[in-house]
Amino acid sequence: MHPGPGPLALVGSGEYLAVMAGVEGALLEGRPPRYVQIPTAAAPEGADRLQYWLDLGAAQAERLGVEQVPVVVRDRDEAGSADLAALVDGAGLIYLSGGNPQFLARTLRGTRVWAAIEAAWRSGAALAGCSAGAIALTDWVPAVRTPARASEPGLGVLPWLRVLPHFDRMRSWAPDLAARAAAGAPPGTTVIGIDEDTAIVDLSGGGRSWQVHGRQQAWVLSGDQDHGTGQQDRVGQPYPVGTNIKVDLYK
């Protein structure tokens, strides 16, 4: 395992699908072939939805030639389980998949399972979040499906970011959320929109130097740019695949 924190990835959509296999494979490169998959964000949708994510994850693990390790945490009681936390040990990649971001952050924050995830990442395992999982890794977690509700704290890995996944679609179905994220961001915070089937990856694990991967692009927003119009000059600065995003903590 590599010394220090492992790589980070924030994904707009497409976890466990062939379009993201290259990203997930790169995160696992040089690490144990042990793919820990945490579908907690989908738990409020029921057992069938949890199984959907587990089946997708199993197919991706097989595609990549690694071991799938499901860690099925459905509530805070389970998040406090020493047995479930132990499953995280030895991970090469830990992945938080999509669903309800507030439920995900609320369920994991301050628990044994989250402590195990954070310890594994700080010891060199890669850590990725898609959609709800990407949002939860920051410290600003909006109620995406009910935008009028107040935001909640996240898991705090990337407190200097606000992340808007599904960004190419969000601009039309939740324009107020995008505008609020940008306009309300405190000084030193960077707001990043990530299109579907697209990821930003920081192989250093520092969370400040990202490269865009996948099918579309990422966007850096400012308070006076994004108003949900879909017009390029009002959306923000686009970053196509292969370009780098440097996060300035002192802007």
N, C-alpha and C positions, 0 to 999 in steps of 0.2 A: 504494500500500500504506500502511496505517496505521502510524504510528511506534510503537515499543515492541512488547512481546509481543502476539501475536494471541489471539483467544478460545480457550477450552478447553472441551471437552465430554467427559463421562464417561457412557457409555451402558450400560444394563443388558442390552439385547439389541435386535435389529432393525436393525442396520447395513444400509444399502443397500436397505431396504424402504420401501414407500410410507408406512408409519406414521411413519418418521423423516425423510421428505423435507423436511418443514418445518424441522426442526432443522438438517439439513445445508445447506439453502438459506440459512438465516439465518447460518450460519457463513461461507458464501461471499460474503455480501452486501458489496459494496464492495471485493471482492478479485478478483484475477485468476481467470478462469473455467477454472482448471487444478486438477483434482481428483486428487491423488496418493493412490493406494490401495496399502497394504502388507499383503499377506496372510500374512506370515511365520509368525504363530502357528499356522497350519494346515499348515505344511510337513511336520510329522511324519506327517500323515494321508495324504500322497501327492499325486501330480499331479492326480488327479481332484478332490480337495477344493480344492486351490489354484484350479483352473479354475472350480469352483463359485463361489468368492468373486469371482473376476475377472468372471464373467458377471453376477453380481448387481450388482457395482460398475459395470459398463458400462451396465446398464439404469438404474441410479440416475443416472449422469452424463447419460444421454440425457434422463431425466425432468426433470433440473434445467437442461438446456441448456448443459452445460459439457463440457470435454475430460477424458476419463478418461486418467490417466497411471499405469499399473501399474508398481510397483517390486517385482519378484519376487525377494526375498532368501530363499534356502532354507537358508543356513548362514553361518558367520562368514567364510568365504572370500569369498562373494558380498557380505556386508555391508562388506567392505573394498574393494569395487570402486569406483574413481573414476568409472567410467561410470555405474554405478547411482546413486551419490551425486549426480551431476550432474543426474539426472532430477528431483530434488527442487527444484531451483532454479526460482523463479518460481511456486511453488505458491500457490493461494489457500486450499486446505484439504488437510491431510495426515491420513489416517485409518488407524489400526491396527485391523484387524478381529480376529475371535475365533479361538479355538483353545486352544493350550497357553501359559499366561502365563509360566511359567518358561522354556520354550524361547524365547519371544519376547524376553524381557529378556536372557537369556544370549546370544542370537545378535546382538542389536543393540548392547549396552552397549559403549562405548569404541571404536566403529568409525566409518569414514568416513560410512556411510549415516546412522548416528545423529547424528553431528556436523552433517551437512547438514540433518537434520530439526530439530534444536534451533536451528541458526542461522536457518533459515527461520521457525520459530515466533517467535523473539526479534526477528525483523525484521518481524513483522506477519501472517504466515500463521496461519490457524486450525489447531489441533491437536486431534484427537479420538481416543478409544479406546473400543472396545466390547468388553464381556466381558473376554477376556484382555487386550485392548489397554488397557482402562481400568485393570485391576489393574497392568499393567506400568508405567504412567506414575507410579505411586507408588514408595515404596521398600520395600514389603512385598509379596512375591510368594509366596503359598502354592502348594503342589502341590494344586490343587483336586480332581483326580481321585484322588489318593492322599494324603489329609489327614495321614496319619501322618508323611510326609516333612517335613523341615525347610523353612521358608520361605527364600527367596533374595532378594538385593537386586534392586530394580527399576531403572528408568531415571532415577528421581530428580527428575522434574519437580515432583512434589507429595509431598515427603517427610513432610509433616504430615497426610497422609490415609492411611487404609486403606479400600479399596473392595471391596464385595461385590456383584457384578452378579447378575442372575437372582434377586434377593433374595426375591421372592415364592415361588419354587420352592426356593431354597437352604435355607430354614428347615425344609423337610421332608426333602430328600435329603442335606443336609450340615449338620445343626444344630450339630455339634461345631465346625465351621470358623467359623461365625458367632460362637459363644460364645468361641472362642479368639481371634478377631480383636479382640473387644471387651475381654475380660479381660486380654489381653497387650499392649494398646496403651500405649506409653510416654507420659508427661506431654506435653501439647501436641499430641497426636494425636487427630484426629477420625475416627471409624469411620462410614462411610456405606454403607447398603444401597440399591441401586437396582433397582427392580422391572423386569421385562421390558417392552419397548416404551416405555421411559422413559429420560430423560436429565437430567443436571444440567449447566448451561451457565454459564460465567463469561465474559461478553463482554469484561471488562476484561483478561483474561489473567493476573490476579494469583493465581487459585486460592484465593481466600478468600471470595468472594461469589458464590454459585451460585443459579440459579433452576431450578425443576423444570419439565420439558417432557415431552410425550408422553401416554401412555394411563393410567398408574397413579400411583405415588408413590415418593418416596425416604424413607429412614429414617436418623435419627442415633441411634447405639447407644451404650450405656455398659456398663461391665463387669458391672453387676448387673442388666441389663435383658434381654439376649437369651439365652435358653436353648433356642431352637428349639421353643418350645411353640406358636407361632402365635397366642398370645393377645395382643391388642393392648396390654394394660397391661404385658406382659413383653417386648415386641419392641423398643420404643424410641419415639422421637418421630417420628410420621409427618409428612411434608411433601407435601401434595397438589400437583397441577399448578398452576403460577402462583405458588407461594409461594417465599420466599427462604431460603437456608441461609447463615448467616454463620459462618465458621470462626474460632474464638477460639484463637490460638496460645498463649495464656498461661493456659489453664484448668488 
